[in-house]
Amino acid sequence: MIKKHFIAFLLCFNFCILFTSAQTEGKQSLITILTGIEKQHNVRFSYADKTIKGIECNNPPIDISLKEKLKHIETQTLLKFKLIDKRYISIKPRLKQNTTQTIQLLNEIVVSNYLTQSVLKDNYGNIIIEPEKFNILPGLTEPDILQTIQAIPGVLSTNETVSNINVRGGTHDQNLILWDGIKMYQSGHFFGLISAFSPYLTNRVLLSKNGTSAMHGDGVSSTIDMQLDNTLNDSLSAGIGLNLIHIDGYAKLPINNKLELQLTARRSITDYIETPTYNQYFKRVFQDTDINNNSESNKTIVANEAFYFYDFGGKLLYDLSKKNKLRFNFITTYNTLNYLENAKNTITPNALNSEIEQRNLATGLSYNRQWSNSFNSNFQIYASNYKLNAINFDVINNQRLIQKNEVLDTGVKFQTNYKISKTLNWTNGYQFFEIGITNLEDVNNPIFRSNIKKVIRSHSLYSEATLQSKNKNSNIRAGIRSNYINKFNAFFIEPRLSLNHRFLNHFKLEVLAEIKSQTASQIIDRQNDFLGIEKRRWVLADNSKNPIIKSKQASIGVHYNKNKLLISAEGYLKQVNGITTRNQGFQNQYQFVNATGKYSVKGIDFLINKQFKNMTTWLSYSFSNNNYKFKSLNDGNDFPNSLNINNAITFANTYVIKNFKFALGLNWHSGIPVTIPNKTIPVVDNKINFELPNSKNLNSYFRTDFSTTYTLKLSNSKNSTIGLSIWNLLNKKNTINTYYVLNEDDSISKINNNSLGITPNLSFKVRF
């Protein structure tokens, strides 16, 4: 009843704002807009005539601040504003001439607002997120890259974590996550509730669900490409912030006109203070593990839990000359948890320390040479090292289990970019990588030890052309990637296509297609691996039990964009071969079965977004039908994918008034499939007798989020922001997973995993 009243209130709230909001204005010449800003704010702009010649954009709302007006213009143009003093503002191109290859691509891209001013879409089907321009989203007052991505239609997490992002029905390991060109194998802090990547040095994030550039291999479901700032800044910028989970800071430090150091750091405060946010996170993450098992049948006591995380990263930019650029980057992310466990009713204390730690360390060096105005090359060498270690003591059975999972990914990449004409670019490249993955398991009682290491080396060549028609109504990017894997003598050809055509002025037709493959994936051997917290371990393809995963996908979409009204609809077909029962995480009759198969998805992603003077509102809907086919399971018949979400809806509003920003949103989706025991004969031969796999569904999921911020200007160069967010505002109890276990007396226990309850968070940040 509360939910119905609240939805009615939200709809009325939204309608009232829509009714009272002023109509949007069409595009005007930039010089006209700048003249109006000069008069209103008593400022003066300094620029070269050619810098703004011929540029048009939408007039920013008249009642927002000067800073917000400049950001509004920056979002729609390739210009950058710099405050010289209280009155004078310089204007220059956002990117310098003859810098790196990004330049060649950006000149061919026209971006438009997709959700907010910081979430855009380009002419090749990519969603672009610009954390620096982050406005506000429901439940978020600070930019969180992997949480923001989940606002995109077709992207969600069935268990609310950033370490389980499902793009069009795929598992999380099917996402290629790049940090400044380096593959990352750990994506979350707090074991999945917070992104492991600081947004404050990230210039932009490209999300590709289909039609991926040929320069990227791996990631059969998506590519999430986080790109750091690659050009020198003219002045110092920095910030420091605090919320109820962590403290963070960043700085961009120009050393001279050729050298700049960029740094970012973040550390949890959870080992010093327990906040309401921490308590809710802790309850959510550890609810189905030994550390939070409070059942009467539990024979142990857990105490002295200690948890914390940190990340630290940076980039050194060195312009050797106008034509030669050197870049060095590094990042480390870390999570750790330890606790004492003791048997109940013992006279002599015999507590043992169980712990788990997770770390990803990555570094890279790149060199860019601008040979001419139309040709440049880039060389990169990188390494990414992931480690997951756990030691788990079973006090009752006097057993100690050590588990380790390590990935070492090293590689080189060479790429050339040739701007053949104003409308045609040609990119070619070569990539070599070596991935070694080690899995160790050591038990003392009974004595058992297994230490398995596998290595794969791969060579890739790719070529890609981007072409834009002279009238700029049509864009096409076509490429091909070839991969050769020495170990299996395997050779793959992967074509990629992205095509869009503008018609009737405001409509755009978009066609995307791709074939991709990947050699590394995650599996679950047992649900209690790694203390039951981070169950998935990375493994390499072996061409038998773990095949090379391959995907094919095609989509067609139509988009309408006029007067800040965007309507987008996209239908797609996707098939992924080479999956295994172990990387799908079954908790039914197939939990301990080794089988290979595929899944097929067909679906529609729909979005309607309207921007007004002070408000942005959007409604997204995704439909998908996702089914498995394993020849050796279920008599060879199809059955629903464990990640199958038939329907998902998001409805959200953001509203800005002076220095205040508000966001309110609803998230609803149908429940995931589950397998239940047979009601008539639940147990057969000391095993649960399950019904047909994934033949039932959990109840639908519903969540309401709210956030607000207030920005206070401290001086011409400093401002502070205070934020409040509330996740699951109505404290709706959602079951996100259900499974069954057989007890010693042959009775069956039903285990429910619940979502986060109402979770408030406060934040404070100062920028200068």
VOMARDREN-621261 format. One line per field, with one value per residue (C-alpha): x, y, z. Coordinates in Angstrom, 2 decimals. Layout:
REM residues N
xx	c(X  ...)
yy	c(Y  ...)
zz	c(Z  ...)
//
This chain:
REM residues 768
xx	c(0.00  2.85  4.53  1.35  0.90  4.54  4.41  1.32  3.09  6.16  4.05  2.19  5.48  6.92  3.77  3.73  7.34  6.74  3.72  5.49  8.85  9.64  9.99  13.49  15.05  16.59  20.26  21.87  25.26  27.80  28.80  25.19  25.08  28.43  27.26  24.23  26.36  28.75  25.87  24.20  27.32  29.51  32.34  34.39  35.46  38.84  39.22  40.50  37.74  38.44  37.98  34.20  33.51  30.42  29.69  26.08  24.63  21.55  21.24  21.85  19.07  19.20  18.87  21.81  25.25  28.02  30.03  27.07  26.53  30.14  29.83  26.62  28.48  31.51  29.22  27.96  31.21  34.90  35.75  37.32  36.81  39.41  38.86  41.75  40.47  37.12  36.04  37.98  37.50  39.59  38.22  40.31  39.83  39.50  42.31  45.57  46.69  49.06  48.60  47.60  45.40  42.33  42.11  41.51  38.52  36.89  36.79  34.42  32.12  28.99  27.72  24.26  22.83  21.61  20.57  22.17  24.86  27.50  26.00  26.15  25.94  28.20  27.74  29.20  26.78  29.03  27.67  30.07  30.24  32.19  32.74  34.12  30.72  28.79  25.53  23.52  21.76  19.21  21.08  24.41  25.82  29.34  30.42  30.67  31.62  30.21  27.05  26.39  26.69  23.77  21.47  21.88  19.11  20.26  22.73  21.92  23.17  20.96  22.55  23.13  26.92  29.48  31.31  28.33  27.33  25.13  25.07  22.31  22.21  25.95  27.99  30.36  33.52  32.23  32.83  36.22  37.11  39.97  41.70  43.70  44.16  44.97  42.64  41.47  40.43  38.95  36.15  34.74  35.48  33.57  33.42  31.30  29.23  31.52  33.52  37.23  38.11  38.35  36.46  38.42  41.24  38.99  38.33  35.63  34.26  33.14  30.57  30.11  27.35  27.73  29.66  32.87  35.96  38.28  41.12  39.49  39.52  37.99  34.74  32.04  29.26  30.64  33.66  33.99  36.87  37.98  40.22  42.33  43.12  45.84  46.65  48.59  46.55  47.38  46.77  46.52  43.22  42.58  39.92  39.35  36.21  34.67  31.56  30.34  32.45  35.73  37.94  39.42  41.51  42.96  45.30  46.46  49.85  51.46  55.20  56.18  54.87  56.05  55.44  52.39  51.64  48.10  47.32  44.27  43.84  40.98  40.78  37.90  37.20  35.40  38.16  38.00  34.29  31.07  28.52  24.90  26.09  28.85  26.47  24.06  26.88  28.34  24.98  24.39  27.82  28.34  24.76  25.40  28.86  30.38  31.05  27.36  25.85  23.73  21.63  21.14  22.84  26.05  28.62  31.11  31.36  32.78  34.29  36.68  35.83  38.20  37.63  39.09  39.94  42.02  43.01  45.83  46.63  48.24  49.57  52.71  52.42  55.64  55.60  59.09  58.24  55.21  55.30  56.49  54.47  55.35  52.78  53.21  50.28  49.71  46.89  46.47  43.20  42.96  40.32  40.93  38.81  39.86  38.02  38.43  36.42  36.00  33.96  30.99  31.00  34.76  36.50  39.90  39.87  41.11  40.23  41.67  42.08  40.40  41.04  40.63  42.42  41.97  44.30  44.81  48.03  48.44  50.94  51.67  53.95  52.99  54.76  52.95  54.57  52.80  54.60  52.48  49.13  47.49  49.54  50.52  51.53  51.22  53.17  52.07  53.49  51.50  51.09  48.11  48.45  45.42  45.62  42.89  44.08  42.08  42.74  39.69  39.74  37.10  37.40  35.03  36.80  40.30  40.76  42.65  42.00  44.24  43.03  44.78  43.87  46.42  46.36  49.37  48.46  51.29  51.28  52.35  50.27  51.28  48.80  48.87  46.24  46.07  43.68  43.28  40.88  38.52  35.96  38.06  40.29  42.22  43.51  45.80  47.39  49.08  48.64  50.45  49.51  50.41  48.05  49.12  46.58  47.43  44.93  46.11  44.19  45.86  44.06  45.70  43.06  43.00  46.25  45.61  47.40  46.70  48.64  47.68  49.13  48.13  49.46  48.05  49.79  47.89  48.77  46.22  46.13  43.36  42.36  39.51  38.20  35.79  33.99  31.68  29.61  30.27  26.91  27.70  24.41  26.04  28.82  30.29  33.01  34.02  36.85  38.24  40.34  42.28  43.43  45.93  46.46  49.69  48.72  45.69  46.87  43.55  42.81  39.75  38.41  36.21  34.44  32.96  30.45  28.88  26.68  24.31  22.39  20.45  17.19  14.24  16.53  15.83  15.82  18.81  19.04  21.74  23.04  25.64  27.22  30.22  31.90  34.15  35.99  37.72  40.08  39.77  36.60  35.46  34.11  32.73  33.96  32.01  29.70  31.80  35.09  37.07  34.92  31.81  32.52  34.37  33.46  34.53  38.05  39.68  40.59  41.98  40.45  41.84  39.82  38.06  36.33  36.77  36.35  37.20  34.05  32.70  29.86  27.84  25.57  23.57  21.23  19.19  17.92  16.01  16.59  14.65  16.26  14.71  14.30  16.00  13.57  15.27  13.36  15.48  14.55  16.99  16.35  19.13  20.03  22.96  24.45  27.35  28.95  31.47  29.95  30.15  27.95  30.74  30.87  27.09  27.06  24.24  22.87  20.52  20.89  23.68  25.88  28.49  28.04  30.66  29.03  29.49  26.78  25.53  22.94  20.86  19.22  16.78  15.63  14.69  16.17  13.97  14.60  12.69  14.48  13.23  15.32  13.74  14.99  15.84  14.93  15.78  13.45  13.78  12.06  13.89  12.53  14.33  12.79  14.86  14.36  17.53  17.81  20.48  21.09  23.31  23.13  23.86  21.43  17.63  17.33  18.92  16.00  16.35  15.76  15.86  19.22  19.95  20.36  17.18  15.35  12.32  11.35  13.23  12.04  13.81  12.04  14.09  14.12  16.87  16.02  18.31  17.37  20.14  22.78  20.56  20.26  17.72  17.30  14.56  14.21  12.40  13.94  11.79  12.53  11.05  12.57  15.39  14.71  15.19  14.92  12.80  12.62  9.89  6.96  5.87  9.27  11.76  14.66  15.90  19.03  20.22  20.00  17.53  15.08  14.73  12.03  12.91  15.85  15.02  11.31  10.18  10.88  11.50  9.14  9.82  12.45  11.53  13.74  13.41  16.49  16.91  19.82  20.45  23.47  24.16  27.14  28.69  31.22  34.06  36.09  36.71  38.73  37.19  33.79  32.37  29.54  27.45  25.44  22.83  21.82  19.34  19.44  16.16  14.26  11.15  13.22  11.68  12.78  13.89  15.01  17.79  18.57  17.08  18.64  18.19  20.54  20.14  20.63  22.08  18.58  17.50  15.42  15.74  16.57  15.59  18.21  17.23  19.75  18.27  19.09  20.35  17.85  17.44  21.01  21.76  25.07  26.44  29.27  31.35  33.83  36.01  37.46  40.06)
yy	c(0.00  2.38  1.60  2.45  5.78  6.65  5.88  8.05  10.86  10.57  10.68  13.75  15.39  14.72  15.98  19.23  19.98  19.09  21.40  24.36  24.02  26.44  25.17  24.59  26.89  25.87  26.15  29.56  30.75  30.54  34.18  35.23  33.04  34.38  37.97  37.29  35.65  38.61  41.03  38.92  38.03  41.08  38.97  39.08  36.18  36.05  33.84  33.61  34.13  30.80  28.99  29.63  30.31  28.47  26.77  26.50  25.04  25.17  28.25  27.34  28.08  31.72  31.10  28.75  29.83  31.03  27.89  25.69  27.71  27.11  23.39  23.37  24.80  22.51  19.48  20.40  21.65  20.80  23.97  24.52  27.58  28.86  31.59  34.06  36.26  37.37  38.91  37.47  33.96  32.42  29.99  27.41  24.02  21.25  19.33  20.77  20.34  17.49  15.63  11.98  9.80  10.60  13.72  12.01  10.14  12.98  15.18  12.64  12.27  14.24  13.59  14.21  14.01  10.49  10.64  13.76  16.20  13.72  10.67  10.97  8.84  9.08  8.23  4.73  3.36  4.02  5.45  8.10  8.99  12.07  11.86  15.41  16.73  14.42  16.08  13.84  10.50  8.86  7.24  8.85  12.21  11.40  9.90  6.12  4.78  1.27  2.36  5.03  2.45  0.55  3.47  2.53  0.36  -3.23  -2.97  -4.05  -6.14  -8.94  -8.75  -4.96  -5.15  -3.65  -6.98  -8.59  -6.26  -8.06  -6.54  -7.99  -11.20  -11.84  -12.67  -10.09  -11.78  -11.24  -7.49  -6.19  -3.54  -1.28  1.32  3.59  0.71  -1.98  -4.88  -5.01  -8.23  -6.65  -4.12  -3.57  -2.47  -3.80  -7.03  -5.47  -2.63  0.25  0.78  0.13  2.99  6.60  8.80  12.00  11.35  9.63  11.90  9.76  6.21  4.45  1.68  -0.47  -3.08  -3.95  -2.82  -2.58  -1.11  -3.71  -2.43  -4.24  -8.01  -9.96  -9.04  -10.93  -8.95  -5.42  -3.15  -0.61  1.64  4.14  6.79  9.10  12.70  12.60  16.30  18.68  21.10  24.78  25.02  23.03  21.34  19.18  17.98  16.10  14.37  12.29  10.15  7.49  4.79  6.36  9.43  10.35  12.95  13.78  16.31  17.32  18.90  20.72  20.74  22.74  23.24  19.74  17.66  16.89  14.44  13.26  11.38  9.93  8.01  6.59  4.66  3.28  4.51  1.29  -0.04  3.14  3.85  1.95  4.10  3.26  2.92  0.52  -1.58  -1.96  -2.84  -5.34  -7.00  -7.24  -8.59  -11.13  -12.36  -15.77  -16.46  -17.88  -14.40  -13.53  -16.95  -16.58  -19.69  -22.00  -24.86  -22.89  -24.29  -21.45  -17.86  -15.15  -12.00  -9.09  -8.57  -6.09  -4.82  -2.05  -1.16  1.35  2.33  4.49  5.50  8.10  9.16  10.98  13.01  14.11  15.99  15.42  17.80  18.92  15.65  13.18  12.27  9.86  8.59  6.37  5.13  2.87  1.76  -0.57  -1.64  -3.64  -5.24  -7.23  -8.89  -10.96  -12.31  -14.68  -17.89  -20.05  -23.11  -22.56  -23.81  -24.21  -23.71  -22.79  -20.11  -21.47  -18.74  -18.98  -16.17  -16.51  -13.87  -12.93  -10.32  -9.16  -6.93  -5.73  -3.93  -2.53  -0.31  0.81  2.96  4.48  6.56  8.59  10.09  12.62  12.11  14.66  16.42  13.31  10.39  9.27  6.10  4.84  2.11  0.71  -1.88  -2.94  -5.44  -6.29  -8.55  -9.81  -11.79  -13.34  -15.10  -16.71  -18.82  -20.41  -22.32  -24.92  -24.92  -27.84  -30.20  -28.88  -28.06  -25.28  -24.40  -22.08  -20.85  -18.60  -17.26  -15.17  -13.60  -12.06  -10.32  -8.67  -7.32  -4.84  -2.91  -0.88  1.24  3.71  6.25  7.81  10.64  10.10  13.02  15.16  12.36  9.20  7.72  4.46  2.66  -0.38  -2.22  -5.27  -6.64  -9.41  -10.58  -13.38  -14.41  -16.77  -17.91  -19.89  -21.66  -23.14  -25.16  -26.52  -28.55  -29.88  -32.42  -34.60  -33.53  -32.30  -29.79  -28.67  -25.93  -25.47  -22.83  -22.29  -19.81  -18.55  -16.33  -14.54  -12.43  -10.05  -7.86  -5.37  -2.82  -0.35  2.56  5.31  7.28  10.25  11.60  15.14  16.31  14.54  12.63  9.21  7.58  4.13  2.32  -1.04  -3.16  -6.65  -8.31  -11.55  -13.52  -16.38  -18.50  -20.51  -23.10  -24.37  -23.40  -21.54  -18.65  -16.39  -13.68  -11.08  -8.49  -5.36  -2.87  0.38  2.36  5.24  7.47  10.63  11.13  13.53  15.91  14.49  10.71  8.38  4.77  2.73  -0.73  -2.52  -5.96  -7.83  -11.20  -11.54  -14.13  -14.40  -16.86  -15.99  -16.47  -16.93  -20.12  -21.28  -24.66  -24.50  -21.85  -21.57  -20.95  -17.96  -17.81  -17.59  -13.88  -13.74  -17.16  -16.66  -17.48  -16.71  -19.63  -19.95  -21.77  -25.25  -26.25  -29.02  -28.36  -24.61  -23.72  -20.37  -18.27  -16.81  -14.40  -13.04  -10.03  -7.77  -4.88  -2.23  0.95  4.11  7.32  10.59  13.74  17.23  20.08  18.05  15.18  11.85  8.68  5.62  2.02  -0.77  -4.45  -7.03  -10.69  -12.18  -15.66  -16.73  -20.17  -21.95  -21.22  -23.85  -24.82  -23.75  -20.15  -19.81  -20.42  -22.96  -23.81  -26.59  -30.12  -28.86  -27.34  -30.12  -31.04  -30.10  -29.31  -26.82  -25.02  -21.65  -18.99  -16.95  -13.60  -11.50  -8.21  -4.55  -1.53  1.56  5.05  8.31  11.34  14.92  17.84  21.03  24.30  22.93  19.28  16.08  13.10  9.71  6.37  3.27  -0.18  -3.38  -6.64  -9.76  -13.49  -15.34  -19.14  -21.79  -24.81  -27.58  -30.77  -32.97  -31.21  -31.05  -33.68  -31.19  -28.76  -25.02  -23.60  -20.02  -18.41  -17.79  -14.09  -13.87  -10.64  -10.47  -6.91  -4.01  -0.42  2.67  6.00  8.94  12.71  15.20  18.78  21.79  25.01  27.49  25.65  22.65  19.48  16.72  13.25  10.69  7.36  4.04  0.73  -2.31  -5.60  -9.07  -11.70  -14.00  -17.70  -20.21  -23.98  -25.40  -28.90  -31.24  -30.77  -34.42  -36.14  -33.48  -35.87  -38.92  -40.90  -38.22  -35.58  -32.80  -33.81  -30.58  -29.66  -28.51  -26.07  -22.38  -23.11  -20.64  -16.95  -14.84  -12.00  -8.80  -6.36  -2.78  0.01  3.76  5.99  9.63  12.05  15.77  18.07  21.66  23.51  26.43  28.72  29.36  31.63  32.20  28.99  26.89  25.34  22.71  20.24  18.58  15.55  13.18  9.94  7.29  3.91  1.96  4.90  2.83  0.05  -2.51  -6.05  -7.68  -11.27  -11.35  -15.07  -18.24  -21.67  -24.87  -27.01  -30.51  -30.91  -33.92  -35.19  -35.03  -31.94  -29.04  -25.46  -22.56  -19.79  -16.29  -13.61  -10.16  -6.82  -3.74  -2.21  1.54  2.85  6.54  8.19  11.67  13.22  16.37  17.47  20.51  21.31  23.91)
zz	c(0.00  0.85  -2.45  -4.43  -2.65  -3.16  -6.89  -7.20  -5.35  -7.59  -10.74  -9.49  -8.50  -11.92  -13.72  -11.76  -12.64  -16.26  -16.36  -14.79  -16.56  -19.34  -22.89  -24.24  -26.73  -30.04  -30.89  -31.19  -32.32  -29.53  -29.90  -29.20  -26.09  -24.83  -25.29  -23.11  -20.41  -20.40  -19.75  -17.07  -15.05  -15.83  -17.26  -20.45  -22.69  -24.38  -27.48  -31.03  -33.60  -35.28  -31.95  -31.85  -35.51  -36.74  -33.39  -32.24  -29.07  -26.84  -24.67  -20.99  -18.48  -17.40  -13.65  -13.13  -11.98  -14.28  -13.63  -14.57  -17.76  -18.79  -18.07  -20.12  -23.12  -22.62  -22.73  -26.21  -27.72  -27.81  -25.91  -22.50  -20.26  -17.82  -15.22  -15.54  -12.71  -11.30  -14.60  -17.53  -18.93  -21.69  -24.27  -26.06  -27.73  -25.17  -26.87  -28.12  -31.70  -32.50  -29.20  -29.11  -31.33  -29.41  -31.39  -34.68  -33.34  -31.44  -34.53  -36.08  -33.08  -32.34  -28.83  -27.42  -23.91  -23.18  -19.51  -18.02  -19.10  -17.96  -19.75  -23.53  -26.66  -29.69  -33.36  -32.99  -30.39  -27.36  -24.14  -22.84  -19.15  -18.09  -14.30  -14.14  -15.25  -12.91  -11.96  -9.65  -9.90  -7.58  -4.70  -5.71  -4.66  -5.86  -9.19  -9.05  -12.48  -12.22  -10.40  -13.04  -15.83  -14.29  -15.16  -18.85  -20.39  -20.78  -17.87  -14.33  -11.45  -10.21  -6.75  -6.51  -6.74  -9.11  -9.14  -10.84  -13.69  -16.19  -19.67  -21.82  -19.83  -19.57  -16.48  -14.99  -16.26  -19.81  -19.39  -20.50  -17.89  -18.98  -16.84  -19.15  -21.57  -18.95  -18.19  -14.59  -12.83  -9.68  -10.00  -6.52  -2.97  0.01  -2.01  -4.70  -3.25  -4.32  -7.52  -7.08  -9.44  -8.34  -10.81  -10.18  -12.63  -15.16  -18.12  -19.65  -19.71  -22.89  -22.53  -25.63  -25.55  -29.24  -32.31  -30.28  -31.89  -33.44  -31.25  -28.30  -27.90  -25.01  -23.22  -25.13  -23.40  -23.14  -22.98  -20.15  -21.13  -18.45  -20.00  -17.85  -18.74  -21.39  -21.87  -19.66  -17.57  -17.20  -13.47  -10.25  -9.45  -6.40  -4.02  -0.80  0.38  3.14  3.44  5.87  4.21  3.08  2.74  -0.63  -2.39  -5.79  -7.36  -10.84  -10.34  -13.30  -12.60  -15.67  -19.19  -20.16  -17.05  -14.91  -12.09  -11.39  -8.17  -6.46  -3.21  -1.19  2.08  4.08  7.59  8.48  10.73  12.83  13.05  12.45  10.66  9.67  6.07  7.07  9.16  6.24  3.84  6.29  6.81  3.06  2.05  4.83  5.34  3.78  5.21  8.40  9.69  9.92  10.54  13.66  13.28  16.28  14.42  14.13  16.54  16.45  17.59  15.33  16.85  16.29  12.63  10.95  7.44  5.31  1.71  -0.19  -3.71  -4.95  -8.50  -10.67  -14.01  -15.09  -18.29  -19.99  -23.28  -24.64  -27.47  -29.44  -31.35  -28.71  -25.62  -22.82  -20.31  -17.23  -15.12  -12.13  -9.84  -6.89  -5.27  -2.04  0.22  3.38  6.06  9.07  12.10  15.03  15.21  18.31  19.22  21.48  25.09  25.24  28.57  27.10  24.42  21.13  18.68  15.16  12.68  9.26  6.62  2.99  0.93  -2.65  -4.66  -8.23  -9.16  -12.68  -14.45  -17.98  -20.12  -23.47  -26.08  -28.72  -31.81  -34.02  -37.34  -39.20  -38.95  -40.39  -39.01  -35.54  -33.73  -30.17  -28.35  -24.99  -22.61  -19.54  -16.70  -14.50  -11.44  -9.48  -6.24  -4.12  -0.96  1.83  4.90  6.50  9.79  10.63  14.41  14.99  12.56  13.26  9.57  7.81  4.18  2.16  -1.24  -3.75  -7.17  -9.07  -12.54  -14.27  -17.53  -19.49  -22.99  -25.64  -28.13  -31.18  -33.11  -36.00  -36.97  -40.41  -41.18  -44.91  -45.32  -43.27  -43.40  -43.40  -40.64  -40.80  -37.69  -37.67  -34.79  -33.29  -29.76  -27.92  -24.45  -22.09  -19.31  -16.54  -13.93  -10.79  -8.53  -5.22  -2.65  0.49  3.20  6.36  7.45  5.44  3.77  0.24  -1.98  -5.53  -7.32  -10.99  -13.28  -16.91  -19.47  -22.75  -25.30  -28.04  -31.08  -32.59  -35.68  -36.33  -38.92  -38.77  -40.83  -39.82  -42.53  -42.26  -45.14  -46.27  -44.93  -41.62  -41.74  -42.03  -40.02  -40.43  -38.54  -39.94  -38.63  -38.39  -35.69  -36.01  -32.97  -32.94  -29.81  -29.93  -27.34  -29.26  -32.75  -32.91  -35.27  -35.03  -37.32  -35.62  -37.79  -36.16  -37.57  -36.41  -38.79  -38.22  -40.56  -39.76  -41.63  -41.48  -39.52  -36.08  -36.59  -36.58  -37.69  -35.97  -36.92  -34.77  -35.05  -33.69  -33.19  -30.13  -28.06  -24.68  -23.03  -19.31  -17.28  -13.70  -12.15  -8.81  -7.56  -4.30  -2.93  0.28  -1.54  -0.24  2.92  0.73  0.15  -3.17  -4.54  -8.15  -9.27  -12.61  -14.88  -18.42  -21.37  -21.93  -25.01  -23.07  -19.72  -20.19  -23.87  -25.44  -25.06  -28.32  -28.98  -31.89  -31.60  -33.91  -33.17  -34.94  -33.31  -34.09  -32.14  -32.16  -30.76  -30.91  -28.45  -25.69  -26.13  -26.78  -27.67  -28.29  -29.11  -29.93  -30.63  -30.46  -30.85  -28.95  -28.65  -26.44  -26.86  -24.65  -21.24  -18.51  -15.60  -13.24  -14.52  -14.29  -10.53  -10.40  -6.95  -8.06  -9.48  -11.79  -9.06  -9.20  -12.88  -15.48  -18.80  -21.62  -23.53  -24.69  -24.02  -26.46  -25.79  -27.73  -26.33  -26.63  -24.83  -24.75  -23.36  -23.28  -21.84  -21.60  -20.41  -19.19  -17.82  -14.39  -14.66  -16.47  -16.40  -18.04  -18.29  -19.48  -20.19  -21.14  -22.26  -22.73  -23.18  -22.17  -22.38  -21.83  -24.02  -22.65  -24.75  -21.73  -19.34  -19.09  -21.87  -24.24  -23.90  -23.39  -19.92  -18.52  -17.89  -14.19  -15.08  -17.13  -16.28  -18.57  -17.71  -16.12  -15.63  -14.34  -13.80  -12.53  -12.13  -11.40  -10.47  -10.02  -8.25  -7.50  -5.45  -4.69  -6.72  -6.15  -7.65  -7.12  -8.91  -9.02  -10.06  -10.78  -12.46  -12.56  -10.30  -11.41  -12.09  -9.27  -8.89  -6.09  -4.55  -5.66  -3.31  -3.39  -3.11  -1.93  -1.12  -3.02  -2.06  0.37  -2.34  -2.98  -5.70  -7.67  -10.13  -13.66  -13.61  -13.24  -13.66  -10.97  -10.38  -7.32  -6.55  -8.48  -7.24  -6.31  -4.98  -4.52  -4.26  -3.34  -3.25  -2.84  -2.82  -1.88  -3.34  -1.50  -3.16  -0.72  -3.03  -6.73  -6.89  -4.11  -3.56  -1.26  -1.74  0.94  -0.13  1.26  -0.42  0.65  -1.08  -0.82  0.64  1.44  3.05  0.68  1.48  -1.77  -2.09  -4.69  -4.52  -3.05  -2.80  -0.79  1.33  2.70  6.45  8.27  9.15  5.45  6.07  3.62  4.56  2.34  2.21  1.11  0.23  0.77  -0.80  0.98  3.35  3.73  3.50  4.10  3.31  3.90  1.90  2.04  -0.61  -1.18  -4.61  -5.44)
//
